Amino acid sequence: MAKSYEMYVFDWDGTLMDTTRLIMQGYQHASKALGYPVPSDELVLSTIGLNRSDSIALCCCDCPKGRYSEFIQAYMDWYAKKEAQLELVPGFRQLLENMHKDGKRLAIATGKSREGMKRVFNATGIEHLFECVQTADTNFSKPNPGMLLAIADESGLETKTWSWWATRCSICRWLQTPEQIPLP
């Protein structure tokens, strides 16, 4: 019999919505648009989950902090149009709806911004399924456990009673767990 958890916490980018390639291309586009060297695929992908400032500092180290807002604007002008065409990873909508219907408590801890979550929730219509949503612009970004601690405070649950679901094993290390725990 599968273990039942009190809370199922999901990452967004690359887990519920396959945005990782777009994020990577968006950072590369913004770097080029501002005249900086284009970061490698691997470098950009390694920063997904961090807040924007930390990601820019790593991906476009020549970009001074005073130009971060220009970088973000160039990124968003390119990225937002393409993100609007994406859908949830096949199977997740039904899974999340079934889990919610079965009384499972759901949350999100994401490197996406609050504004970004508003966009994807408007596009997918699934915001009502999640009782807690923590973003990198309202909390510490990964690998700091601040988002998870905020969910613990908000939900009243201890993290040891959760299943954390993300696609990147670096995030699993964030929780110091050796592997992802299967969903029900």
Secondary structure by P-SEA (a helix, b strand, c coil): cbbbbcbbbbbcccccccaaaaaaaaaaaaaaaaccccccaaaaaaaccccaaaaaaaacccccccaaaaaaaaaaaacaaaaaacccccaaaaaaaaaaaabbbbbbbccccaaaaaaaaaacccccccccccccccccccccaaaaaaaaaaacccccccccccccaaaaaaaccccccccc
